[in-house]
Each structure stands twice: as C-alpha cells, then as structure tokens.
Amino acid sequence: MATSAAALARMGCNGDAGMSDPLLRELDHYVVLEPVGAERILTAAETLAWLERQLQTLPEPPADLAGLPGAAAQAERLLETACQLELEPGRTVQWFAVRLEPPSG
C-alpha cells in the first residue's frame, strides 16, 4: 500500500512554529492540500504563486498580513511562517515543506 507524499514527507509545521527551522527554509518543494482535489507537489515558486492566488480570493488579508504591500509579500510571509490559511470558516488550505532527495553532506 502506498503512503501519501504528505504523510511521508511532512516536515513539521505545527501551527505556531511555522518554518522556524533553517533547514526547512532551504527546501525547494511543498505538498499543497486543498479542500477539494488531490495533494500536489509544487516547487517553492509554484507554491508562492498558489498562495498568492489563495490570498486574492479573500475579501481582506488576515490581520497579521494586512500591513504587507500586496499578495506577493503576504504569500512569502505565509510560506516562511505558517502552514495553513483559512479561506472561509471550515475551508482551509495547507502546505508542507518536503524533501524530495536525501540531504547532502
């Protein structure tokens, strides 16, 4: 039985610690999970673009992002500090950093 990429490669966003581990910030891929649809593996650039699109669906950005100058800066902050975004009550998107290759060294 195959194990999902998210289950195998989730590298820890526990809701409040975010991407505080420097090793996680070096990763180039993310598993993204949406309420409808299968999980997808995206590059960091694709994940930023995906987050921007998610933010643009909101009537206003979350309070902690409101002071940032646009969806691109807000998406970057989310990628660095969080792993989920509530689009509306009960509808949340999530993303998790994944390593596709073993660490070198």
Sine and cosine of phi, psi and omega as CSV:
sin_phi,cos_phi,sin_psi,cos_psi,sin_omega,cos_omega
0.00,0.00,0.77,-0.64,-0.03,-1.00
-0.98,0.20,0.63,-0.78,0.07,-1.00
-0.99,-0.14,0.65,-0.76,-0.05,-1.00
-0.90,0.44,0.45,-0.89,0.04,-1.00
-0.86,0.50,-0.62,0.79,-0.02,-1.00
-0.90,0.44,-0.67,0.74,-0.02,-1.00
-0.93,0.36,-0.61,0.79,-0.02,-1.00
-0.96,0.27,-0.63,0.78,-0.25,-0.97
-0.92,-0.38,0.03,1.00,0.00,-1.00
-0.85,0.52,0.78,-0.62,-0.12,-0.99
-0.89,-0.46,0.41,0.91,0.24,-0.97
1.00,-0.08,1.00,0.09,0.33,-0.95
-0.87,-0.50,0.95,-0.31,-0.12,-0.99
-1.00,-0.10,0.31,0.95,0.05,-1.00
0.99,-0.12,-0.55,0.84,0.01,-1.00
-0.80,-0.60,-0.36,0.93,0.02,-1.00
-0.99,0.14,-0.45,0.89,0.03,-1.00
0.85,0.53,-0.62,-0.78,-0.07,-1.00
-0.99,-0.13,0.69,0.72,-0.08,-1.00
-0.94,0.33,-0.39,0.92,0.01,-1.00
-0.96,0.27,0.87,-0.50,-0.03,-1.00
-0.84,0.55,-0.54,0.84,0.02,-1.00
-0.87,0.49,-0.62,0.79,-0.01,-1.00
-0.92,0.40,-0.57,0.82,-0.01,-1.00
-0.93,0.38,-0.28,0.96,0.01,-1.00
-1.00,0.07,-0.12,0.99,-0.07,-1.00
-0.97,0.24,0.52,-0.85,-0.09,-1.00
-0.96,-0.29,-0.05,1.00,-0.07,-1.00
-0.71,-0.71,0.44,-0.90,-0.01,-1.00
-0.67,-0.75,0.58,-0.82,0.21,-0.98
-1.00,-0.04,0.79,-0.62,0.06,-1.00
-0.93,-0.38,0.65,-0.76,-0.03,-1.00
-0.82,-0.57,0.78,-0.62,0.03,-1.00
-0.87,-0.50,0.40,-0.92,-0.02,-1.00
-0.84,0.54,-0.54,0.84,0.02,-1.00
-0.84,-0.54,0.76,-0.64,0.03,-1.00
0.92,-0.38,0.23,-0.97,-0.03,-1.00
-0.99,0.13,0.36,-0.93,0.11,-0.99
-0.90,0.43,0.51,-0.86,0.02,-1.00
-0.74,-0.67,0.52,-0.86,0.12,-0.99
-0.97,-0.23,0.83,-0.56,-0.03,-1.00
-0.84,-0.54,0.43,-0.90,0.14,-0.99
-0.94,0.33,0.20,-0.98,0.03,-1.00
-0.86,0.51,-0.67,0.74,0.01,-1.00
-0.90,0.43,-0.67,0.74,0.03,-1.00
-0.91,0.41,-0.59,0.81,0.02,-1.00
-0.92,0.39,-0.65,0.76,0.07,-1.00
-0.87,0.49,-0.70,0.72,0.02,-1.00
-0.90,0.44,-0.65,0.76,0.03,-1.00
-0.89,0.46,-0.69,0.72,0.03,-1.00
-0.90,0.44,-0.65,0.76,0.05,-1.00
-0.85,0.53,-0.71,0.71,0.02,-1.00
-0.89,0.46,-0.64,0.77,0.02,-1.00
-0.90,0.45,-0.70,0.72,0.01,-1.00
-0.89,0.45,-0.58,0.82,-0.03,-1.00
-0.94,0.34,-0.25,0.97,0.06,-1.00
-0.99,0.14,-0.23,0.97,-0.04,-1.00
-0.99,0.12,0.60,-0.80,0.07,-1.00
-0.89,0.45,-0.55,0.84,0.10,-0.99
-0.47,-0.88,0.47,-0.88,-0.03,-1.00
-0.94,0.35,0.35,-0.94,0.12,-0.99
-0.83,0.56,0.49,-0.87,-0.10,-1.00
-0.81,0.58,-0.63,0.78,-0.05,-1.00
-0.96,0.29,-0.18,0.98,0.03,-1.00
-0.95,-0.31,-0.18,0.98,-0.14,-0.99
-0.86,0.51,-0.51,0.86,-0.03,-1.00
-0.98,0.18,-0.10,0.99,-0.02,-1.00
-1.00,0.08,0.50,-0.86,-0.18,-0.98
-0.99,0.13,0.78,0.62,0.09,-1.00
0.82,-0.57,0.15,-0.99,-0.09,-1.00
-0.89,0.46,-0.58,0.82,-0.01,-1.00
-0.90,0.44,-0.74,0.67,0.02,-1.00
-0.92,0.40,-0.62,0.79,0.02,-1.00
-0.91,0.42,-0.67,0.74,0.02,-1.00
-0.90,0.44,-0.66,0.75,0.01,-1.00
-0.89,0.45,-0.69,0.73,0.04,-1.00
-0.88,0.47,-0.69,0.72,0.03,-1.00
-0.87,0.49,-0.71,0.70,-0.03,-1.00
-0.87,0.49,-0.58,0.81,-0.04,-1.00
-0.99,0.15,-0.41,0.91,-0.20,-0.98
-0.81,-0.59,-0.13,0.99,-0.12,-0.99
-0.63,-0.78,0.03,-1.00,0.07,-1.00
-0.64,-0.77,0.09,1.00,0.06,-1.00
-0.45,-0.90,0.38,-0.92,0.01,-1.00
-0.61,-0.79,0.83,-0.56,0.05,-1.00
-0.99,0.10,0.88,-0.47,-0.01,-1.00
-0.99,0.13,-0.56,0.83,0.09,-1.00
-0.29,-0.96,0.27,-0.96,-0.03,-1.00
-0.80,0.60,0.81,-0.58,0.02,-1.00
0.99,0.13,0.00,1.00,-0.01,-1.00
-0.79,-0.62,0.97,-0.25,-0.10,-0.99
-0.81,-0.58,0.60,-0.80,0.16,-0.99
-0.95,-0.30,0.49,-0.87,-0.02,-1.00
-0.70,-0.72,0.40,-0.92,0.08,-1.00
-0.56,-0.83,0.57,-0.82,-0.05,-1.00
-0.66,-0.75,0.75,-0.67,0.06,-1.00
-0.91,0.41,0.65,-0.76,0.01,-1.00
-0.72,-0.70,0.48,-0.88,0.09,-1.00
-0.96,-0.29,0.85,-0.53,-0.01,-1.00
-1.00,0.00,-0.36,0.93,0.02,-1.00
-0.78,-0.63,0.45,-0.89,0.04,-1.00
-0.90,0.45,0.49,-0.87,0.03,-1.00
-0.89,0.46,0.58,-0.81,0.06,-1.00
-1.00,0.05,0.39,-0.92,0.09,-1.00
0.78,-0.63,0.00,0.00,0.00,0.00
